[in-house]
Amino acid sequence: MVGDRIDNDIIPANKIGMTTVWIKQGFGSYAEPKTVEEQPDYIVNNLAEITELFR
């Protein structure tokens, strides 16, 4: 799951066992993961950085 919101993207994906990528952009960039279920597997600052995860 690739998303920019912890509450709407990362938490639900973590609950079903998906690998998660949090794009820190927009209003979501001000959030900070506080619990294990809020913690993404990867954090990027923009969509272009996701390509680095696949090299």
C-alpha positions as CSV (number, residue, x, y, z in Angstrom):
1,M,0.0,0.0,0.0
2,V,1.3,3.4,-0.9
3,G,-0.4,6.3,0.8
4,D,0.0,9.8,2.3
5,R,-2.2,9.4,5.4
6,I,-1.3,7.2,8.4
7,D,-5.0,7.0,9.5
8,N,-6.6,6.2,6.2
9,D,-3.8,4.3,4.4
10,I,-1.1,2.9,6.6
11,I,-3.1,1.6,9.6
12,P,-5.7,-0.3,7.6
13,A,-3.0,-1.8,5.3
14,N,-0.9,-2.8,8.3
15,K,-3.9,-4.5,9.9
16,I,-4.2,-6.9,7.0
17,G,-0.5,-7.5,6.6
18,M,0.3,-5.4,3.6
19,T,3.8,-3.8,3.1
20,T,3.3,-0.1,3.5
21,V,5.0,3.0,2.0
22,W,4.1,6.4,3.5
23,I,4.6,9.4,1.3
24,K,5.2,12.4,3.6
25,Q,3.4,15.1,1.6
26,G,0.5,17.4,2.1
27,F,-1.2,17.6,5.5
28,G,-0.2,14.0,6.2
29,S,3.5,15.1,6.4
30,Y,2.9,16.7,9.8
31,A,1.8,13.4,11.4
32,E,4.3,11.1,13.2
33,P,3.7,7.4,13.8
34,K,3.1,6.8,17.5
35,T,2.2,3.1,17.7
36,V,3.3,-0.1,15.9
37,E,0.2,-0.2,13.8
38,E,0.9,3.4,12.6
39,Q,4.5,2.6,11.6
40,P,5.0,2.1,7.8
41,D,7.6,-0.3,6.4
42,Y,9.1,2.5,4.3
43,I,8.9,6.3,4.4
44,V,9.6,8.5,1.3
45,N,9.3,12.3,0.8
46,N,7.8,12.2,-2.7
47,L,6.5,9.7,-5.3
48,A,9.8,9.8,-7.2
49,E,11.6,8.3,-4.2
50,I,9.5,5.1,-4.4
51,T,11.6,3.9,-7.4
52,E,14.6,3.6,-5.1
53,L,12.7,0.9,-3.2
54,F,12.7,-1.4,-6.2
55,R,16.3,-1.3,-7.2
